[in-house]
Amino acid sequence: MNTKQVRRQLQDVRRELDEAAESIDRLERALADIEDNAIPPLVGLAEISAITGLKQTTLNQRRRRGSMPEPVVSLAGGRIWRLVDIEKWWQAQ
């Protein structure tokens, strides 16, 4: 294995670790909500579109590129996000 291949593998591992850390953060927030016995306000693409003024197709593109928060769950009817995650993300844009 040459140096270039090792670096590429390290980058892949770092990316996977970052994704795992993000998943852990989402799960910890969800667990905190459950422990507080509170169901946080949830939103789908239609609500996010109304909040941001972006079209749903644009939001889907951003989601696929990883440039918006990951949904907390994907249901048959679509993906669901916590409102607070979307508000924080949109304010940072």
C-alpha positions in Angstrom: 0.0 0.0 0.0 1.4 3.4 -0.9 1.2 6.7 0.9 -1.6 8.0 -1.3 -3.7 5.0 -0.5 -3.1 5.2 3.2 -4.0 8.9 3.2 -7.2 8.1 1.3 -8.1 5.4 3.8 -7.5 7.8 6.7 -9.7 10.4 5.1 -12.5 7.8 4.7 -12.1 6.7 8.3 -12.2 10.4 9.5 -15.4 11.0 7.4 -17.0 7.9 8.9 -16.1 8.9 12.4 -17.6 12.4 11.8 -20.8 10.8 10.5 -20.9 8.5 13.5 -20.4 11.4 15.9 -23.2 13.3 14.3 -25.5 10.3 14.6 -24.6 10.0 18.3 -25.3 13.7 18.8 -28.8 13.3 17.2 -29.5 10.2 19.3 -28.4 12.0 22.5 -30.7 14.9 21.8 -33.6 12.6 21.0 -32.9 10.7 24.2 -32.8 13.9 26.2 -36.2 14.8 24.8 -37.6 11.4 25.8 -36.1 11.6 29.3 -37.6 15.1 29.7 -40.9 13.4 28.7 -41.3 16.0 26.0 -42.0 15.5 22.3 -40.1 18.3 20.5 -41.8 20.2 17.7 -41.2 18.2 14.5 -41.2 19.4 10.8 -41.2 17.8 7.4 -40.1 19.3 4.0 -43.2 21.3 3.6 -42.7 23.1 6.9 -39.0 23.6 6.3 -39.8 25.0 2.8 -42.2 27.5 4.5 -39.6 28.4 7.1 -36.7 28.9 4.7 -38.5 29.9 1.5 -36.5 27.2 -0.3 -38.3 24.8 -2.7 -38.6 21.2 -1.5 -36.5 20.0 -4.4 -33.7 22.4 -3.3 -34.0 21.1 0.3 -33.7 17.5 -1.0 -30.6 18.4 -2.9 -29.1 20.0 0.2 -30.0 16.9 2.3 -28.4 14.6 -0.2 -25.2 16.7 -0.2 -25.1 16.7 3.6 -25.5 20.5 3.8 -28.5 20.4 6.1 -29.2 18.5 9.3 -30.0 14.8 9.0 -33.6 13.9 9.7 -34.3 12.3 13.1 -36.4 9.6 11.3 -37.5 8.6 7.8 -41.1 7.4 7.6 -43.2 6.1 4.7 -44.7 9.6 4.4 -41.3 11.3 4.4 -38.4 12.5 6.5 -38.9 14.3 9.8 -36.6 16.8 11.5 -36.7 18.5 14.9 -37.7 22.1 14.5 -34.9 23.4 16.7 -32.3 21.6 14.5 -33.7 23.3 11.4 -33.9 26.7 13.0 -30.3 26.5 14.2 -29.2 25.3 10.7 -31.1 28.0 8.9 -29.8 30.8 11.2 -26.2 29.7 10.5 -26.8 30.0 6.7 
